[in-house]
Amino acid sequence: MPCDPEELKHVPLFQLLDDEELAVLASQVEPRKFAARQRIFKIGEQSLRAYVLLSGTVHVTTVDEDQQEVLIDAPAHGGVFGFASMMDQTEHQSNAMAMEESTCIEIDRHDISVLLEKKPMAGLDMLTMMGRQFHATQRLIKMRAARNPNTLIEEDATFGERIADHVAGFGGSWTFIISFCVALVVYSTTSILLRNKSWDPYPFILLNLFLSMLAAIQAPVIMMSQNRQDSKDRLRSELDFDVNRRAEAEIQALSNKLNLVTEKLCDIEETMRERAASPDQGITGKK
């Protein structure tokens, strides 16, 4: 059944078309209704048609490397989905499902070619829609990209902060403790053996001065490194929160799917009971 031209006027993709061109396009495309939870297309299917949403709700999703379902797009009224795969004649890279009873317009390459012949500027509208989808996908990837807190901290670290990390790491190691103890023993023993000829006789005033200066410099350096460690811990906690939130969302989605499956099974069971009861009623009526 041909599409109503009045319906096409509300689609942003066809707003530049006049009444005659809308009539031509309406005679080519066909509206199609999808029931709630009905799959429109899935990943790996050969793409022959694209769809324009007229009413209802459609979710376009894909699966990431963690095998998690990711919502790519939820097109509004007049939104286009499956367009890139249809034009490129490749397999679908996403799933599309009607979340409620929805009506869409099916479009194929021939319809697009006729449309461009009648209204070449409509091609800019199509490119605009594709650009919006591309930008939405980019934002989604940026939001879901795995971030290593150590890498992010190191990228923003200054030369002084890196030195502070090395100093703090060396100052808290057994290598530093053993080396420092050996140096103190050698220094003290040499000063005692030289007695009056020593440059720093007992009670080692010069050594105490050096130790005080070392402690005064080492303390803020260690605090600087500790602050950077606190930043790493804070970033890790934020990433853990994001992961936990995603996990909670996935658990809720699985729970919703289980509830839907339970409802479908109940409907099937009720239908089977009605069919099983029908022959008995027929026999009773004959008697």
C-alpha positions as CSV (number, residue, x, y, z in Angstrom):
1,M,0.0,0.0,0.0
2,P,1.5,3.4,-1.0
3,C,2.4,5.9,1.7
4,D,0.3,8.9,2.4
5,P,2.2,12.0,1.1
6,E,1.0,14.0,4.1
7,E,3.0,11.6,6.3
8,L,6.2,12.4,4.4
9,K,5.8,16.2,5.0
10,H,6.7,15.6,8.7
11,V,9.9,13.8,7.9
12,P,12.9,16.2,8.0
13,L,14.6,14.2,5.3
14,F,11.8,15.2,2.8
15,Q,11.0,18.7,3.9
16,L,12.4,20.3,0.8
17,L,10.2,18.3,-1.6
18,D,7.2,19.9,-3.1
19,D,3.8,18.3,-3.4
20,E,4.4,16.7,-6.7
21,E,7.7,15.1,-5.7
22,L,6.1,14.0,-2.4
23,A,3.4,12.2,-4.4
24,V,6.0,10.5,-6.6
25,L,8.0,9.4,-3.6
26,A,4.9,8.3,-1.7
27,S,3.9,6.0,-4.6
28,Q,7.3,4.3,-4.4
29,V,7.8,3.7,-0.7
30,E,5.6,1.7,1.6
31,P,4.8,2.1,5.3
32,R,5.3,-1.0,7.5
33,K,4.1,-1.7,11.0
34,F,6.1,-3.5,13.6
35,A,4.8,-5.0,16.8
36,A,6.3,-4.3,20.2
37,R,9.6,-6.1,20.7
38,Q,9.7,-7.1,17.0
39,R,13.2,-7.0,15.4
40,I,13.5,-4.9,12.3
41,F,16.9,-6.0,11.4
42,K,19.9,-7.6,13.1
43,I,23.7,-7.6,12.8
44,G,24.9,-9.6,9.9
45,E,21.8,-9.4,7.8
46,Q,22.1,-8.2,4.2
47,S,21.0,-4.6,4.1
48,L,18.4,-4.0,1.3
49,R,16.3,-1.2,2.9
50,A,16.5,1.7,5.3
51,Y,13.7,2.9,7.5
52,V,12.2,6.3,8.5
53,L,10.4,6.3,11.8
54,L,6.9,7.7,11.7
55,S,5.5,6.7,15.0
56,G,6.5,4.5,18.0
57,T,9.9,3.9,19.5
58,V,12.9,2.1,17.9
59,H,16.2,1.3,19.6
60,V,19.3,0.8,17.4
61,T,22.0,-1.1,19.3
62,T,25.3,-2.9,18.8
63,V,27.5,-5.2,20.8
64,D,30.9,-3.9,22.1
65,E,34.1,-5.9,22.8
66,D,32.8,-6.8,26.3
67,Q,29.7,-8.4,24.7
68,Q,27.6,-5.7,26.2
69,E,24.6,-4.3,24.3
70,V,25.1,-0.6,23.5
71,L,22.4,1.8,22.5
72,I,23.6,3.7,19.5
73,D,20.5,5.6,18.5
74,A,16.9,6.1,19.5
75,P,15.6,7.9,16.4
76,A,12.8,10.5,16.9
77,H,9.9,11.1,14.5
78,G,11.4,11.2,11.0
79,G,14.7,9.7,12.1
80,V,16.5,7.5,9.7
81,F,18.2,4.2,10.6
82,G,19.9,1.5,8.5
83,F,20.6,4.1,5.8
84,A,24.4,3.7,5.6
85,S,24.3,-0.1,5.2
86,M,21.6,0.2,2.6
87,M,23.5,2.7,0.5
88,D,26.7,0.7,0.8
89,Q,24.9,-2.6,0.3
90,T,26.8,-4.2,3.1
91,E,25.7,-6.2,6.1
92,H,24.0,-4.4,9.0
93,Q,26.5,-3.5,11.8
94,S,23.7,-3.0,14.3
95,N,20.4,-4.3,15.6
96,A,17.1,-2.4,15.3
97,M,14.1,-3.3,17.4
98,A,10.7,-1.7,17.9
99,M,10.3,-1.1,21.6
100,E,6.5,-0.5,21.1
101,E,4.1,-0.7,18.2
102,S,5.8,1.4,15.5
103,T,5.3,2.5,12.0
104,C,8.2,3.0,9.6
105,I,8.7,3.8,5.9
106,E,10.8,1.4,4.0
107,I,13.3,2.9,1.5
108,D,15.6,1.2,-1.0
109,R,18.4,2.5,-3.3
110,H,16.0,2.9,-6.2
111,D,13.7,5.2,-4.2
112,I,16.8,7.3,-3.3
113,S,18.0,7.6,-6.9
114,V,14.5,8.8,-8.0
115,L,14.4,11.2,-5.2
116,L,17.8,12.7,-6.1
117,E,16.8,13.1,-9.7
118,K,13.7,15.0,-8.7
119,K,15.4,17.0,-5.8
120,P,19.2,17.0,-5.8
121,M,19.3,19.2,-2.7
122,A,17.7,16.4,-0.7
123,G,21.1,14.7,-0.8
124,L,22.4,17.4,1.7
125,D,19.6,16.5,4.1
126,M,20.6,12.9,3.9
127,L,24.2,13.8,4.5
128,T,23.1,15.9,7.5
129,M,21.3,12.9,9.0
130,M,24.3,10.7,8.5
131,G,26.5,13.3,10.0
132,R,24.4,13.5,13.2
133,Q,24.4,9.7,13.6
134,F,28.2,9.7,13.1
135,H,28.7,12.4,15.7
136,A,26.4,10.5,18.1
137,T,28.5,7.4,17.6
138,Q,31.7,9.3,18.2
139,R,30.3,10.7,21.5
140,L,29.3,7.2,22.5
141,I,32.7,5.8,21.8
142,K,34.4,8.6,23.8
143,M,32.1,8.0,26.8
144,R,32.6,4.2,26.7
145,A,36.3,4.1,25.9
146,A,38.4,2.2,28.4
147,R,40.5,4.6,30.3
148,N,43.6,3.6,32.2
149,P,44.1,6.0,35.1
150,N,47.9,5.5,35.1
151,T,48.1,6.4,31.4
152,L,45.9,9.5,31.9
153,I,48.0,10.7,34.8
154,E,51.3,10.1,33.0
155,E,50.1,12.0,30.0
156,D,49.4,15.1,32.1
157,A,52.5,14.8,34.3
158,T,55.1,17.5,34.2
159,F,58.9,16.9,34.3
160,G,59.1,17.9,38.0
161,E,56.2,15.6,38.9
162,R,57.9,12.6,37.2
163,I,61.1,13.4,39.1
164,A,59.1,13.5,42.3
165,D,57.7,10.0,41.6
166,H,61.2,8.6,41.0
167,V,62.6,10.3,44.2
168,A,59.7,9.0,46.3
169,G,60.0,5.5,44.8
170,F,63.8,5.4,45.5
171,G,63.4,6.9,48.9
172,G,60.9,4.3,50.0
173,S,63.0,1.3,48.8
174,W,65.5,-1.0,50.7
175,T,68.1,0.1,48.2
176,F,68.0,3.6,49.6
177,I,67.8,2.5,53.2
178,I,70.8,0.2,52.9
179,S,72.9,2.7,50.9
180,F,72.1,5.5,53.3
181,C,73.1,3.3,56.3
182,V,76.4,2.3,54.7
183,A,77.1,6.0,53.8
184,L,76.4,7.0,57.4
185,V,78.6,4.3,58.9
186,V,81.5,5.1,56.5
187,Y,81.2,8.8,57.2
188,S,81.1,8.4,60.9
189,T,83.9,5.9,61.0
190,T,86.2,8.0,58.9
191,S,85.5,11.1,61.0
192,I,86.2,9.2,64.2
193,L,89.5,7.7,62.9
194,L,90.8,11.0,61.7
195,R,90.0,12.6,65.1
196,N,91.3,16.2,65.1
197,K,92.2,16.1,61.4
198,S,88.6,15.3,60.4
199,W,86.6,17.9,58.5
200,D,83.6,17.0,60.6
201,P,84.7,15.8,64.1
202,Y,82.3,14.3,66.6
203,P,79.3,15.2,67.1
204,F,79.2,15.5,63.3
205,I,77.6,18.9,63.0
206,L,78.1,19.1,59.2
207,L,76.5,15.7,58.8
208,N,73.5,16.8,60.9
209,L,73.2,19.9,58.6
210,F,73.2,17.7,55.5
211,L,70.6,15.3,57.0
212,S,68.4,18.3,58.0
213,M,68.6,19.7,54.4
214,L,67.9,16.2,52.9
215,A,64.8,15.8,55.1
216,A,63.6,19.3,54.3
217,I,63.8,18.6,50.6
218,Q,62.6,15.0,50.6
219,A,59.4,15.7,52.6
220,P,57.7,18.0,50.1
221,V,58.9,15.8,47.2
222,I,57.2,12.8,48.8
223,M,54.1,14.8,49.5
224,M,54.0,15.9,45.8
225,S,54.2,12.2,44.8
226,Q,51.5,11.3,47.3
227,N,49.2,13.9,45.9
228,R,49.6,12.4,42.5
229,Q,48.9,9.0,43.9
230,D,45.7,10.4,45.5
231,S,44.7,11.7,42.0
232,K,45.2,8.3,40.6
233,D,43.1,6.7,43.3
234,R,40.3,9.3,42.8
235,L,40.3,8.6,39.1
236,R,40.2,4.9,39.7
237,S,37.2,5.3,42.0
238,E,35.4,7.3,39.3
239,L,36.1,4.7,36.7
240,D,35.0,1.9,39.1
241,F,31.8,3.9,39.6
242,D,31.2,4.1,35.9
243,V,31.8,0.4,35.5
244,N,29.4,-0.4,38.4
245,R,26.8,1.9,36.9
246,R,27.1,0.1,33.6
247,A,26.9,-3.3,35.3
248,E,23.7,-2.2,37.2
249,A,22.2,-1.0,33.9
250,E,23.0,-4.4,32.3
251,I,21.5,-6.3,35.2
252,Q,18.3,-4.2,35.0
253,A,18.2,-4.8,31.3
254,L,18.6,-8.6,31.8
255,S,15.9,-8.5,34.4
256,N,13.5,-6.7,32.1
257,K,14.3,-9.2,29.3
258,L,13.6,-12.1,31.8
259,N,10.3,-10.5,32.7
260,L,9.3,-10.2,29.1
261,V,10.3,-13.8,28.4
262,T,8.2,-14.8,31.5
263,E,5.2,-12.8,30.2
264,K,5.5,-14.4,26.7
265,L,5.7,-17.9,28.2
266,C,2.6,-17.1,30.2
267,D,0.8,-16.0,27.1
268,I,1.9,-19.1,25.2
269,E,0.7,-21.3,28.1
270,E,-2.6,-19.6,28.2
271,T,-3.1,-20.0,24.5
272,M,-2.2,-23.7,24.7
273,R,-4.8,-24.1,27.5
274,E,-7.5,-22.4,25.4
275,R,-6.7,-24.6,22.4
276,A,-6.7,-27.7,24.6
277,A,-10.1,-26.8,26.1
278,S,-11.7,-26.0,22.7
279,P,-12.0,-29.7,21.5
280,D,-13.6,-30.7,24.8
281,Q,-16.1,-27.9,24.5
282,G,-16.9,-29.0,20.9
283,I,-17.6,-32.6,22.0
284,T,-19.8,-31.4,24.9
285,G,-21.8,-29.3,22.5
286,K,-22.4,-32.2,20.2
287,K,-23.7,-34.3,23.0
